[in-house]
Every structure is written in C-alpha cells, then in structure tokens.
Amino acid sequence: MDIEQDPFGILEEKINSLMAAYDSLKKEKVALEEQSAVNMSANKTLEEKVARLSHERETAREKVENLLGRLDRLIVSPR
C-alpha cells in the first residue's frame, strides 16, 4: 500500500508545485500589466510635452525670422 501511495504523494507534490508556480506567474502578470499602464501613461505625457515644445520652438523660430527680416529692412533702407 505504501508503494501505491508514494506515486500519488509525488504527483500531489508536483501538482502543488505547479499551482504555486501558476499563482506566482499570475501575480507577476498583473504587476507587469499595471507597470505597462503606468509606462503608457508616462509615454503619452512625454509625447504631449514634445508636441507642445515643438510648437513653441516653431513659434519662436517664426518670431526670430520676423525680427531678423525687420532688421534687414532697417539696414537696407534707412529712414
């Protein structure tokens, strides 16, 4: 009888080990999904900031070009 129970005991240990590994992987998956959501939010925030800064840079470039054009006109045709 002990010989028959021993294989079942080994099988039970393996199943318990497998279930513990499954639970661990399930928790890890949830943690990774949460971290992914945080990273996606941070990425979106950075993309918005880059877009805003690009717009500000373009506006500043246009203003500088306008001022340089005005200076050129002043130098070329003094009053």
C-alpha positions as CSV (number, residue, x, y, z in Angstrom):
1,M,0.0,0.0,0.0
2,D,2.9,2.4,0.7
3,I,4.2,1.9,-2.8
4,E,0.9,2.9,-4.3
5,Q,0.6,6.0,-2.1
6,D,4.1,7.1,-2.8
7,P,3.5,7.8,-6.5
8,F,0.3,9.7,-5.6
9,G,2.2,11.7,-3.0
10,I,4.8,12.6,-5.6
11,L,2.1,13.6,-8.0
12,E,0.4,15.7,-5.3
13,E,3.7,17.5,-4.6
14,K,4.2,18.2,-8.3
15,I,0.7,19.5,-8.7
16,N,1.1,21.7,-5.6
17,S,4.4,23.0,-7.0
18,L,2.8,23.6,-10.4
19,M,-0.2,25.5,-8.8
20,A,2.3,27.6,-6.7
21,A,4.2,28.5,-9.9
22,Y,0.9,29.3,-11.7
23,D,-0.2,31.6,-8.9
24,S,3.2,33.3,-8.9
25,L,3.1,33.9,-12.6
26,K,-0.5,35.2,-12.4
27,K,0.6,37.8,-9.8
28,E,3.6,38.7,-11.9
29,K,1.4,39.2,-15.0
30,V,-0.9,41.5,-13.1
31,A,2.1,43.5,-11.8
32,L,3.5,43.8,-15.3
33,E,0.2,44.9,-16.7
34,E,-0.1,47.6,-14.1
35,Q,3.5,48.7,-14.8
36,S,2.7,48.7,-18.5
37,A,-0.3,51.0,-17.9
38,V,1.9,53.4,-15.9
39,N,4.6,53.4,-18.7
40,M,2.0,54.0,-21.4
41,S,0.6,57.0,-19.4
42,A,4.1,58.4,-18.9
43,N,4.8,57.9,-22.6
44,K,1.6,59.8,-23.6
45,T,2.5,62.6,-21.3
46,L,6.0,62.9,-22.8
47,E,4.6,62.8,-26.3
48,E,2.3,65.7,-25.5
49,K,5.2,67.6,-24.0
50,V,7.3,67.0,-27.1
51,A,4.4,68.2,-29.3
52,R,4.0,71.4,-27.1
53,L,7.7,72.1,-27.1
54,S,7.9,71.6,-30.9
55,H,5.1,74.1,-31.4
56,E,6.7,76.6,-29.0
57,R,10.0,76.2,-30.9
58,E,8.3,76.8,-34.2
59,T,6.6,79.9,-32.9
60,A,9.9,81.2,-31.5
61,R,11.7,80.5,-34.9
62,E,9.0,82.4,-36.7
63,K,9.3,85.4,-34.4
64,V,13.1,85.4,-34.7
65,E,12.8,85.2,-38.6
66,N,10.3,88.1,-38.5
67,L,12.6,90.2,-36.3
68,L,15.6,89.5,-38.5
69,G,13.6,90.4,-41.6
70,R,12.6,93.7,-39.9
71,L,16.3,94.4,-39.0
72,D,17.3,93.6,-42.6
73,R,14.8,96.1,-43.9
74,L,16.0,98.7,-41.5
75,I,19.7,98.2,-42.5
76,V,18.9,98.1,-46.3
77,S,16.6,101.1,-46.4
78,P,17.4,103.5,-43.5
79,R,14.8,106.2,-42.9
